[in-house]
Amino acid sequence: MEWTAFLTYVLIASHTPGPNIIFAMNTARIHGFAGALPLVSGMISGLVIIMTGCAAFNLLLVRLLPAVLPWFRAAGAVYILRLAWKIAFPKSRGGEEETVPSAPGFRQGFVLQFLNPKVILFGLTALSAFVIPWTSSKAWLFGTGLFLALACSSGVILWTALGAAQKRVMSRQGRAVDLVMGGLLAWCAFSVSGLGNVLFG
């Protein structure tokens, strides 16, 4: 197995901003690290299920991927756009000047994993490109799936901590940061949807 290439791919893919990281970071920026923990717990639980599912059904999913990927992309893009809108334009309550929307919880973090093609493709790619050519051992597949979930979880936790640090440093720039974070999440939705390939490919 090409360990250096595998670990480099996992490190980069699991720690670069995507829907999980941006959503968790923004939640921690608004509610602090403790306030983001229910969301992060949901994300981690979903990641474990997705990655072990990728391990269990790797060969089947690779055969089905061309048929189901457009549906994953469409559903994921719609859900991520909804999150982007909620971040960029939080609801105001009672005309208060400064409002803090309620923190997203476990359910939102859990559901996001099943509508996030980046996570599914990450699991499938890592397993099919690095593990399957080397071994078909179920223990290795499931062990690698759990390792991938752990790697993604560490990326989410790291960026959540950075979001919590932003809460202290950038508390006065909240509205501008909301718009930037919402815009980044909208860009993730555009990337996930596959429209870039259609329009510019």
Secondary structure, DSSP 4 states (H G I P E B T S, - for coil): --HHHHHHHHHHHHHS--HHHHHHHHHHHHHHHHHHHHHHHHHHHHHHHHHHHHHHTHHHHHHHHHHHHHHHHHHHHHHHHHHHHHHHSPPP-TT-SS--PPPP-HHHHHHHHHT-HHHHHHHHHHIIIIITTT---HHHHHHHHHHHHHHHHHHHHHHHHHHHHHHHHSGGGHHHHHHHHHHHHHHHHHHHHTHHHHHH-
